[in-house]
Structure formats: structure tokens, C-alpha cells
Amino acid sequence: MAKKVTRTLFKRDFLYTLYSWGYYAAIFASFLVSSFILKNFIDGIREEDILVSAYPLHQPLYITLIIISIYLVIVSAISISREREQGTLEVLFYGPVTAGNFLWSKYFKDLLLGIIALGFTAVYFYLVSCLTNLGFTTGLIKALFMGVFIISCVVSFGLFISSLTGRIRSSVVTLLAILGAFLAVQFAYGALLGLGEEATISLPLLYLRQTLSYIFQGINWISPFAFLSRGLDAVVLESWSLYLANIVYCLIYSLIFMALSIFTMNRRGVKA
């Protein structure tokens, strides 16, 4: 019964999102931005008459994955709160539906949407490779495969945010506040690093930089987007150990946040 309920919820949400214009708009936007980056890269090659990158398609792919991930994390972050706000969650839980059934159906739905988007991305970059003679390398295939696990992290993180909040607006605000805080710490830490060596800055700034370094290291294990950077770095470095380790970390991350989501939803209840 539980598996049947999960499949029913999965099918309902999957078809609803698959037929929505926002999903394809996000994919189109990612390709548009990637095309702009590729155009600048190719124009630079023509002007300088030199190829300066062994991985010319990786930067556009990184941007594409970022945009798709942002879309999916927003969709995941509002998925539970939307059901709460509309009252359908309360109706569902009168039947044989548990928090686990509900959340895993949401997780697999968003993960499959991400995998389909990665399929479109692979076709797009293959066509770009054919038109521009920029190599569609095994590194690019490894990066696309890593994208599946990055999407898993993004979806589980978004569902956790949604499990904490009661309404769509609060879900979006909470998500933006958290991601904004991540970016603010990263920007501040980068700015302080640019000030120079320890001997050239004041003691308070030195303590602040040290504190931000610890926070930044923690964020690198909390932000799902940090796993994307590490995964693509492993591809560029051609390190199988780092590549496989990042996949394992992504799986552990996803399981932890799904467990936290189920726990939070059980504690919070189904009402907005």
C-alpha cells in the first residue's frame, strides 16, 4: 500500500511539473546563458588565435547546472508548503499516507525532472560540440553524471526548507535568506583574503577572517552548490578518488536531509 501511494503521488506531481512552462523556461534560460558564454569564448579564440582551455565546455556546463539547480531547489522548497497552504496535505494524510511516502515521492519526482533536464543538456552540448568543434569529452560526460548527484543534494535541501515552513512565501523567503547568507559569507571571506598577509592587516580583521574561514568551511558541507564546485574540480583534476568521494558525500548529504525533512514534517504536522 505504501509503495502504491508513493507512486500515485509521484505520478501526480511529476506530470504537473513536466507540463508546466516554468520547467522548460528554466532549461531554456540555462542554455541561453551558456550560449552567451560560449560566444564570448569563441570570439576570444578568434581574436587571440589561441585555445586557452582544455575544458572549454565546462564553464558553460557549470552555469547550466547552477540555473537548473536553482529552479529545482525553489520547486522543492515550495512543494510541501504549497500543499499545506492549499489544504491538500491535510486531506492526503487522512488516508494511508505517511511523511516518508509523501517526501520520497517529492524527492524522486524532482530528481527525475533533473535527470530529464540533464538529458536535454547533454543533447545541447553535443550539438554545440558538433557546430563549434569544441570537444564533447569524457570529462563532460563525467560532469553530467555528477550532475545527477548534485541534483539529489539540491532537492533534499529544498525539501528540508519546505518542511520547516507553512506557506509558499515563507519557504521562498527562508530559502533566499539562507542562500544569501551563504553568498555573503563567501564574498566577505574572499574580500578579507584579498587584504594580504596576516602581518599587513589589523588584529580584529585577522580574527574576523579566521572566524569566517571556519564558517566558510562549514558552509561548504551545508550548501548543495558547494558539491557542484567540488565535483567539477574533481573532473578537471582527473582524480577518480575525489570524484567518487564527492558522489558518496552527495548520497550521505541527501539521506541526512531527507531524514531531517521526514523528522521535521512529523513534528510540525500538516497544517499551515
Buried (B, 14 or more C-beta within 10 A) or exposed (E): EEEEBBEEBBEEBBEEBEEEEEBEEBBEBBBEBBBEBBEEBBEBBEEEEEEEEEBBBBBBBBBBBBBBBBBBBBBBBBBBBBBBBEEEBBEBBEEEBBBBBBBBBBBBBBBBBBEBBBEBBBEBBEEBBEEBEBEBBEBBEBBBBBBBBBBBBBBBBBBBBBBBBBBBEBBBEBBEEBBEEBEEBBEBBEEBEEEEEEEEBEEEEBEBBEEBBEBBEEBBEEBBBBBBBBBBEBBEEEEEEBBEBBBEBBEEBBEEBBBBBBEBBEEBEBEB
